[in-house]
Amino acid sequence: MTAAATVRPRTGPESRALVETRPMRNPDAANASIMTRRGWWLVVLGWLIPGSAQVLAGSRRLGRFGLGATLASWALVVVAALAFALWRDAALTIALNPFVLLGIALVLIGYGVLWVLLGIDTLRLVRLVRTRTPARYGIAVLAVLLMVLSGGTVAYAAPRLISASSALGSIFAASAPVVPPSDGYYNILLLGADSGDGRDSMRFDSISVVSIEAETGAVTITGIPRELGGAPFPEDSPMHALYPDGFEGHADATCGWDDWMNHVRQAAEVCRDDQGAALYPDAASQGSAPGVEATKDAAEGVTGLEIPYYAFIDMNGFAELVDALGGVTITVDERLPEGGGPAYEGQPAEDWATGWIEVGEQVMDGETAQWYARSRYTTSDWDRMQRQRELQEAILAQFTPENVVQRFQDVAQAGTAIVETDIPQSLLPTFLDLAAKAKGQEVTSLELTPEGPLAVDQDAPDFDAIHAYIQELLHPEETTG
């Protein structure tokens, strides 16, 4: 008999020690207690460190891939956290880029799928039939719950990132130049109008300038009546060459038959053969339009402020945003009718109203809020301006982080449908910081109406007085010191 023939398998303590030193990969399958402890450890470790269960007890190749993906994701999170702590503005600028958000969403989806697949494989490695009877159900339930938690987290976050990418890319201008604050303020022209009847007939029903203090985030809103006449244009404006003595209307219904603010767009864009392209050749490439740029220039002449940006709210879809935010709370001081208005002069509102907005505090849905902003046949235009301002402030109050996160997809979808702006994407981090600072401060409002503090004559405004008052409002320490 040869030496090889005399070798016998090891069945003593040495063989048992070999098995027991690697209980995760080579457990004693006959020992239910060991298999149960092993099962708990694999499930928990596999969820906390995806890929670790496979490295310990399954396919090492799959485990190394899972661990590599996990370590890479942890490294990205650490780098992102350090970037936000040390270079917050730069980090926000990168993070708010639509392509970066889309990339993050795709990576998250891929890692989420891998995480769930590793969880399923971990449950296979546990070998539930070898564990103790009461514990095997707990291990199975825990594994399923952790997989649901992993997949649910991805299912919650990824669509919101995709919605954010789409909204930012659709709403904010990628190529618009960044203009520094003017005299310490970012000034934005806020326009509201119905576009449902066609852009060619659209006139701005709501015109205001939002001034955001660049250090504190304090907000001042200057309301410009749509029927304010004779707006002057800055000397560097293309409209100044056409109207050196201030805006004058035309004897043409298309181009505007009055010298009102909401006819400036028609004069600059609609009634010209080139639609204003020669006046403002860079408007379209920067996310704007000639009519909007002309209205910006008119607003600069009225207020004396530099206004580089605008935001347009399509009131035809305004209701969607209000509904997306869960409604707005408004205290109604006067009963207001809903409906298209009287068919003839003097017709009582009771005959044509399709509904009524009652007096008192109420949470308005989108349709009611839209009528609250529109209603004008039983009140003055100045009253309507005040109601629109109330709605603007109420909507801003609804933009809390909790509310936006909870309703993010609806808000993003509504915003994409109704908002147009030339605010650059690169300014979003700055405005987010200012919005956070502004949350605890009251909004200051100034209405350039006959009933406002200046008692502005709509037909013959004193623009020098308006400029001086706005400067005093925005820079009280300079005017009083």
Secondary structure as GFF3:
##gff-version 3
##sequence-region A 1 481
A	DSSP	three_ten_helix	4	6	.	.	.	ID=ss1
A	DSSP	alpha_helix	13	20	.	.	.	ID=ss2
A	DSSP	alpha_helix	32	48	.	.	.	ID=ss3
A	DSSP	alpha_helix	52	57	.	.	.	ID=ss4
A	DSSP	alpha_helix	60	86	.	.	.	ID=ss5
A	DSSP	alpha_helix	88	95	.	.	.	ID=ss6
A	DSSP	alpha_helix	98	126	.	.	.	ID=ss7
A	DSSP	three_ten_helix	128	130	.	.	.	ID=ss8
A	DSSP	alpha_helix	133	171	.	.	.	ID=ss9
A	DSSP	beta_strand	185	193	.	.	.	ID=ss10
A	DSSP	three_ten_helix	199	201	.	.	.	ID=ss11
A	DSSP	beta_strand	206	213	.	.	.	ID=ss12
A	DSSP	beta_strand	219	224	.	.	.	ID=ss13
A	DSSP	alpha_helix	238	242	.	.	.	ID=ss14
A	DSSP	three_ten_helix	261	263	.	.	.	ID=ss15
A	DSSP	alpha_helix	264	265	.	.	.	ID=ss16
A	DSSP	pi_helix	266	270	.	.	.	ID=ss17
A	DSSP	three_ten_helix	284	286	.	.	.	ID=ss18
A	DSSP	alpha_helix	290	303	.	.	.	ID=ss19
A	DSSP	beta_strand	309	314	.	.	.	ID=ss20
A	DSSP	three_ten_helix	315	317	.	.	.	ID=ss21
A	DSSP	alpha_helix	318	324	.	.	.	ID=ss22
A	DSSP	beta_strand	328	332	.	.	.	ID=ss23
A	DSSP	beta_strand	336	338	.	.	.	ID=ss24
A	DSSP	alpha_helix	349	352	.	.	.	ID=ss25
A	DSSP	beta_strand	355	357	.	.	.	ID=ss26
A	DSSP	beta_strand	360	364	.	.	.	ID=ss27
A	DSSP	alpha_helix	366	374	.	.	.	ID=ss28
A	DSSP	alpha_helix	381	398	.	.	.	ID=ss29
A	DSSP	alpha_helix	401	406	.	.	.	ID=ss30
A	DSSP	alpha_helix	408	418	.	.	.	ID=ss31
A	DSSP	beta_strand	419	421	.	.	.	ID=ss32
A	DSSP	three_ten_helix	425	427	.	.	.	ID=ss33
A	DSSP	alpha_helix	428	438	.	.	.	ID=ss34
A	DSSP	beta_strand	444	447	.	.	.	ID=ss35
A	DSSP	alpha_helix	463	474	.	.	.	ID=ss36
A	DSSP	alpha_helix	476	480	.	.	.	ID=ss37
###
